[in-house]
């Protein structure tokens, strides 16, 4: 047992220590004393508390992110700048600040030293970690799907962690996913986590295209979108977001485009529901329209061996998209109808025509990626329609907490949401009902997180005992 614990710590912390060579390399690559000091402070804070078991339990998911930052920054090559490197120093500063904040957030309320604990291996009180670990269970389960073979295994995408913040809706950075503190008990937030998680593989895909296809680099640096004015960062963002939307359609909504549109635009509507007296940004709506429209375009053409641009067919597709949005939003559509107008149809039509070759390149790369995981997608479909998942979601709807393995939690959340909508339409749902169901859902996700963690530790322990034997 002693050997197992020592090896567990050594394996967990391997690659986290900063020797002089690594620090000098980080200084050289960042070229900013302030950022270097902040990054070192974040790493040392994690390393310092990791040897105290209660603290380790609280910050364990941050260790992988810290290792990723060290590796990324110390091995950075200016000559091979990828898509995410618009301002590398700002990126490093931002990620180091968030990592430090996340560490302090998780240590809040914990004993400061082992001597202050009642027991040397006392588990810390869960508190806010219930929400953090419930979200991370969803995130890591999604990213694990893309490590089922050697294709992405070497990339180690699973370095995302959660930080609770003052954002209005879930957002992502390279390593962190932000969850709004005022919506921790809003189950719709847990649906949006799927999209943010998919920025991992989405970022990998766009970076791949950026490094090998000059057309994407040219578009980001000097292209234009007629629908609204954009900067370099925004042009890159619209492509990345469209890629993530399509991944979300394929791996979260399992190809059900109508369900995808219903959820995406309902979420968009709810996001602005509390700001009806304010003017919604024109660019924000166009951005949202474009990324969901590109998803529609993808499913319209991806199975066709020979796609060519036709103004008539494109105009019909854009009009169909507008009609569906209007049907989903209902009366709130009137607030944005002046933005989603006839001029938009012409603008988007011209944008597609001008960037026809780029869209082909992106869609082909994306299709190739998705096809590598077609077996996983089929497993997800089977699981979504299984009796096992249906029974679990029925229990959650009845306010019961699940205490068994949850293979794909993002699909469980999706199915709970669908069943809740059916109940709401029939008028059988009150606010206390929703609160009770949301609590059951969150606690089920937390149980799933702890079970998965225990299974991993048991398998690691068994491996070490065999090696010792």
QUIDABEL-V732651 format. One line per field, one symbol per residue. burial: # if it has 24 or more other ideal C-beta (glycine too) atoms within 12 Angstrom, else .. Layout:
burial=???
This chain:
burial=.......#...##.##.#...#...##.##....##.###.##.###.##.#######################.#.....####..##.#################..##............#...####################....#....#########.##############..############################..#.###.##..#.#.##.#...########################.##############.......#...###################...........#..###.##.###.##..##..#..##...##.###.##..##.##########.##..#..##..#..##....#..##.###...##...###############.............#..################.................
